């Protein structure tokens, strides 16, 4: 696996199947030492979901808080559609409605 996102996708698949030990092996490869440096919402969401599945609300809350921080700050972060969270423009260049 070449990217952090790919590792997170595999971890999410393990978690979805209930194999939390397998998921942790991949999550450990993408977890930063400092959560405040992580700006990839896909990884943040995956980690939050993982810890919620384990009923570890304290740790999940750390990742959820970081997601909220990115949302309210308006800072550019990685998003699947590749745009700033304050932008209403869609990835294909229009802002909604009929294409």
N, CA, C and O of each residue as an XYZ file, in Angstrom:
396
protein
N       0.852     -1.184      0.000
C       0.000      0.000      0.000
C       0.883      1.227      0.000
O       1.826      1.326      0.785
N       0.580      2.149     -0.870
C       1.468      3.287     -1.044
C       1.052      4.517     -0.263
O       1.908      5.316      0.117
N      -0.223      4.691     -0.015
C      -0.634      5.939      0.614
C      -1.298      5.687      1.958
O      -1.782      4.594      2.248
N      -1.302      6.736      2.761
C      -1.971      6.658      4.058
C      -3.456      6.394      3.872
O      -4.068      5.664      4.651
N      -4.030      6.990      2.837
C      -5.465      6.818      2.609
C      -5.783      5.363      2.258
O      -6.792      4.825      2.711
N      -4.938      4.732      1.462
C      -5.155      3.324      1.123
C      -5.088      2.450      2.371
O      -5.881      1.522      2.530
N      -4.148      2.748      3.246
C      -4.039      1.994      4.494
C      -5.291      2.184      5.343
O      -5.773      1.241      5.970
N      -5.808      3.395      5.359
C      -7.024      3.672      6.114
C      -8.214      2.931      5.509
O      -9.073      2.438      6.240
N      -8.270      2.849      4.191
C      -9.356      2.121      3.533
C      -9.329      0.644      3.927
O     -10.377      0.046      4.175
N      -8.147      0.065      3.984
C      -8.018     -1.336      4.386
C      -8.428     -1.486      5.853
O      -9.133     -2.428      6.214
N      -7.983     -0.559      6.685
C      -8.360     -0.597      8.102
C      -9.871     -0.500      8.263
O     -10.456     -1.212      9.079
N     -10.506      0.379      7.488
C     -11.967      0.513      7.545
C     -12.647     -0.793      7.160
O     -13.658     -1.167      7.755
N     -12.100     -1.483      6.172
C     -12.673     -2.760      5.742
C     -12.562     -3.805      6.854
O     -13.511     -4.544      7.116
N     -11.402     -3.861      7.502
C     -11.245     -4.784      8.624
C     -12.250     -4.458      9.726
O     -12.897     -5.355     10.266
N     -12.377     -3.181     10.056
C     -13.307     -2.766     11.113
C     -14.748     -3.098     10.739
O     -15.525     -3.529     11.591
N     -15.108     -2.902      9.479
C     -16.470     -3.201      9.021
C     -16.794     -4.684      9.163
O     -17.949     -5.059      9.365
N     -15.777     -5.517      9.058
C     -15.968     -6.966      9.208
C     -15.870     -7.407     10.666
O     -16.023     -8.589     10.976
N     -15.617     -6.457     11.552
C     -15.522     -6.778     12.972
C     -14.143     -7.214     13.421
O     -13.966     -7.600     14.577
N     -13.163     -7.161     12.534
C     -11.793     -7.546     12.878
C     -11.041     -6.295     13.330
O     -10.297     -5.689     12.558
N     -11.249     -5.920     14.596
C     -10.665     -4.687     15.101
C      -9.162     -4.804     15.321
O      -8.446     -3.805     15.255
N      -8.686     -6.006     15.581
C      -7.245     -6.212     15.720
C      -6.547     -5.989     14.378
O      -5.502     -5.342     14.313
N      -7.135     -6.530     13.311
C      -6.591     -6.318     11.967
C      -6.658     -4.859     11.564
O      -5.739     -4.328     10.940
N      -7.760     -4.215     11.931
C      -7.917     -2.791     11.612
C      -6.846     -1.963     12.305
O      -6.269     -1.054     11.708
N      -6.584     -2.281     13.566
C      -5.611     -1.507     14.330
C      -4.226     -1.552     13.700
O      -3.495     -0.563     13.746
N      -3.858     -2.683     13.113
C      -2.542     -2.795     12.475
C      -2.377     -1.747     11.371
O      -1.299     -1.177     11.201
N      -3.452     -1.502     10.630
C      -3.377     -0.503      9.562
C      -3.567      0.910     10.102
O      -2.908      1.841      9.639
N      -4.457      1.081     11.070
C      -4.645      2.415     11.650
C      -3.365      2.920     12.305
O      -3.068      4.113     12.247
N      -2.608      2.023     12.927
C      -1.357      2.432     13.563
C      -0.377      3.018     12.552
O       0.475      3.830     12.910
N      -0.496      2.611     11.296
C       0.391      3.129     10.254
C       0.012      4.536      9.810
O       0.839      5.246      9.238
N      -1.228      4.949     10.065
C      -1.672      6.274      9.615
C      -1.907      7.244     10.767
O      -2.076      8.441     10.536
N      -1.920      6.749     12.007
C      -2.164      7.622     13.149
C      -0.953      8.513     13.395
O       0.159      8.014     13.568
N      -1.158      9.812     13.412
C      -0.045     10.713     13.706
C       0.194     10.789     15.211
O      -0.698     10.505     16.011
N       1.397     11.171     15.578
C       1.671     11.384     16.997
C       0.922     12.615     17.481
O       0.483     12.674     18.630
N       0.778     13.594     16.602
C       0.056     14.823     16.928
C      -1.171     14.918     16.023
O      -1.052     15.196     14.829
N      -2.338     14.687     16.593
C      -3.588     14.716     15.828
C      -3.795     16.068     15.151
O      -4.416     16.140     14.090
N      -3.284     17.132     15.750
C      -3.464     18.473     15.186
C      -2.756     18.656     13.853
O      -3.022     19.627     13.145
N      -1.870     17.751     13.502
C      -1.181     17.834     12.211
C      -1.914     17.067     11.118
O      -1.570     17.181      9.942
N      -2.924     16.284     11.499
C      -3.673     15.490     10.538
C      -4.807     16.322      9.961
O      -5.637     16.856     10.697
N      -4.836     16.427      8.614
C      -5.859     17.227      7.944
C      -6.690     16.412      6.961
O      -7.552     16.963      6.275
N      -6.446     15.130      6.887
C      -7.185     14.264      5.976
C      -8.469     13.821      6.671
O      -8.429     13.014      7.600
N      -9.606     14.349      6.223
C     -10.873     14.061      6.890
C     -11.275     12.593      6.746
O     -11.988     12.069      7.602
N     -10.842     11.935      5.705
C     -11.148     10.515      5.529
C     -10.493      9.695      6.640
O     -11.128      8.827      7.240
N      -9.227      9.977      6.906
C      -8.514      9.266      7.961
C      -9.072      9.645      9.325
O      -9.263      8.775     10.174
N      -9.335     10.925      9.549
C      -9.912     11.358     10.823
C     -11.253     10.677     11.078
O     -11.516     10.201     12.182
N     -12.087     10.636     10.062
C     -13.390      9.992     10.202
C     -13.269      8.502     10.451
O     -14.010      7.938     11.257
N     -12.334      7.862      9.760
C     -12.109      6.432      9.955
C     -11.650      6.112     11.365
O     -12.116      5.153     11.980
N     -10.732      6.925     11.872
C     -10.244      6.707     13.232
C     -11.337      6.968     14.263
O     -11.460      6.226     15.238
N     -12.128      8.011     14.057
C     -13.240      8.299     14.973
C     -14.223      7.131     14.986
O     -14.662      6.695     16.051
N     -14.563      6.633     13.816
C     -15.491      5.506     13.702
C     -14.925      4.249     14.368
O     -15.645      3.519     15.049
N     -13.645      4.011     14.164
C     -12.991      2.849     14.766
C     -13.135      2.882     16.287
O     -13.541      1.895     16.900
N     -12.799      4.024     16.889
C     -12.861      4.119     18.345
C     -14.297      4.107     18.864
O     -14.544      3.624     19.969
N     -15.241      4.627     18.093
C     -16.648      4.523     18.490
C     -17.105      3.068     18.478
O     -17.858      2.649     19.357
N     -16.656      2.296     17.491
C     -16.988      0.866     17.447
C     -16.434      0.117     18.651
O     -17.021     -0.866     19.103
N     -15.311      0.582     19.162
C     -14.716     -0.025     20.354
C     -15.312      0.551     21.635
O     -14.925      0.163     22.738
N     -16.252      1.475     21.483
C     -16.888      2.184     22.595
C     -15.885      2.987     23.414
O     -16.060      3.169     24.618
N     -14.835      3.463     22.755
C     -13.846      4.345     23.374
C     -14.198      5.770     22.957
O     -13.600      6.332     22.039
N     -15.171      6.334     23.645
C     -15.679      7.658     23.276
C     -14.656      8.773     23.524
O     -14.668      9.796     22.840
N     -13.787      8.572     24.488
C     -12.780      9.598     24.782
C     -11.824      9.766     23.596
O     -11.587     10.884     23.138
N     -11.283      8.663     23.110
C     -10.357      8.736     21.980
C     -11.087      9.148     20.711
O     -10.566      9.944     19.930
N     -12.286      8.617     20.496
C     -13.077      9.019     19.327
C     -13.325     10.520     19.359
O     -13.289     11.182     18.322
N     -13.576     11.052     20.543
C     -13.831     12.485     20.696
C     -12.668     13.348     20.252
O     -12.871     14.463     19.771
N     -11.454     12.850     20.406
C     -10.266     13.594     19.969
C     -10.300     13.778     18.454
O     -10.043     14.871     17.949
N     -10.618     12.705     17.735
C     -10.663     12.769     16.272
C     -11.880     13.557     15.784
O     -11.797     14.277     14.789
N     -12.995     13.423     16.475
C     -14.189     14.197     16.119
C     -13.938     15.682     16.340
O     -14.345     16.511     15.527
N     -13.268     16.020     17.438
C     -12.951     17.422     17.716
C     -12.054     17.999     16.626
O     -12.224     19.151     16.228
N     -11.106     17.211     16.146
C     -10.220     17.677     15.067
C     -11.011     17.892     13.783
O     -10.765     18.859     13.061
N     -11.963     17.000     13.487
C     -12.830     17.191     12.321
C     -13.616     18.490     12.445
O     -13.715     19.252     11.483
N     -14.170     18.742     13.617
C     -14.933     19.974     13.842
C     -14.039     21.202     13.723
O     -14.447     22.232     13.185
N     -12.815     21.081     14.232
C     -11.862     22.193     14.145
C     -11.576     22.544     12.689
O     -11.561     23.719     12.323
N     -11.351     21.538     11.865
C     -11.109     21.779     10.440
C     -12.333     22.402      9.783
O     -12.209     23.307      8.958
N     -13.505     21.920     10.148
C     -14.743     22.427      9.560
C     -14.945     23.903      9.892
O     -15.261     24.698      9.007
N     -14.766     24.276     11.155
C     -15.023     25.655     11.561
C     -13.895     26.610     11.195
O     -14.121     27.815     11.082
N     -12.681     26.090     11.006
C     -11.546     26.966     10.703
C     -11.564     27.456      9.265
O     -11.033     28.525      8.960
N     -12.174     26.675      8.382
C     -12.166     27.036      6.972
C     -10.839     26.753      6.295
O     -10.661     27.092      5.126
N      -9.892     26.130      7.015
C      -8.602     25.784      6.414
C      -8.810     24.726      5.354
O      -9.699     23.881      5.451
N      -7.969     24.795      4.344
C      -8.037     23.755      3.319
C      -7.603     22.438      3.945
O      -6.622     22.371      4.686
N      -8.334     21.430      3.638
C      -8.032     20.086      4.102
C      -8.290     19.143      2.943
O      -8.885     19.536      1.940
N      -7.855     17.928      3.073
C      -8.100     16.973      2.007
C      -9.541     16.515      2.095
O     -10.000     16.094      3.157
N     -10.248     16.595      0.996
C     -11.618     16.115      0.908
C     -11.732     15.257     -0.332
O     -11.009     15.480     -1.303
N     -12.626     14.276     -0.324
C     -12.786     13.426     -1.502
C     -13.084     14.205     -2.776
O     -12.684     13.783     -3.862
N     -13.781     15.338     -2.664
C     -14.096     16.114     -3.859
C     -13.036     17.165     -4.136
O     -13.115     17.864     -5.146
N     -12.050     17.291     -3.267
C     -10.908     18.165     -3.513
C     -11.216     19.643     -3.517
O     -10.712     20.367     -4.375
N     -12.031     20.118     -2.582
C     -12.292     21.546     -2.515
C     -12.311     22.016     -1.076
O     -12.455     21.218     -0.150
N     -12.164     23.313     -0.897
C     -12.178     23.951      0.406
C     -13.551     23.761      1.042
O     -14.565     23.841      0.349
N     -13.599     23.510      2.347
C     -14.876     23.246      2.994
C     -15.798     24.451      3.006
O     -17.007     24.281      3.158
N     -15.280     25.658      2.852
C     -16.133     26.837      2.796
C     -16.721     27.035      1.406
O     -17.669     27.800      1.230
N     -16.169     26.358      0.443
C     -16.613     26.515     -0.936
C     -17.913     25.771     -1.167
O     -18.085     24.648     -0.693
N     -18.821     26.389     -1.890
C     -20.059     25.699     -2.253
C     -19.930     25.099     -3.646
O     -20.859     24.469     -4.152
N     -18.777     25.299     -4.253
C     -18.559     24.819     -5.612
C     -18.262     23.328     -5.591
O     -17.447     22.868     -4.791
N     -18.894     22.594     -6.436
C     -18.680     21.155     -6.530
C     -17.398     20.874     -7.310
O     -16.832     21.766     -7.941
N     -16.956     19.627     -7.256
C     -15.702     19.257     -7.910
C     -15.748     19.437     -9.420
O     -14.702     19.609    -10.045
N     -16.922     19.404    -10.017
C     -17.002     19.524    -11.473
C     -17.212     20.970    -11.914
O     -17.409     21.228    -13.102
N     -17.172     21.911    -10.980
C     -17.195     23.317    -11.351
C     -18.529     24.015    -11.245
O     -18.608     25.215    -11.508
N     -19.586     23.308    -10.869
C     -20.851     24.013    -10.693
C     -21.260     23.965     -9.222
O     -20.717     23.180     -8.446
N     -22.208     24.797     -8.852
C     -22.583     24.887     -7.444
C     -23.941     24.262     -7.159
O     -24.606     24.656     -6.201
N     -24.355     23.324     -7.945
C     -25.607     22.622     -7.675
C     -26.607     22.827     -8.784
O     -26.313     23.471     -9.791
N     -27.782     22.280     -8.599
C     -28.824     22.428     -9.601
C     -28.606     21.499    -10.776
O     -27.847     20.534    -10.690
N     -29.271     21.794    -11.860
C     -29.180     20.985    -13.071
C     -27.828     21.159    -13.745
O     -27.254     22.247    -13.725
N     -27.331     20.107    -14.329
C     -26.062     20.156    -15.072
C     -26.365     20.239    -16.537
O     -25.447     20.291    -17.356
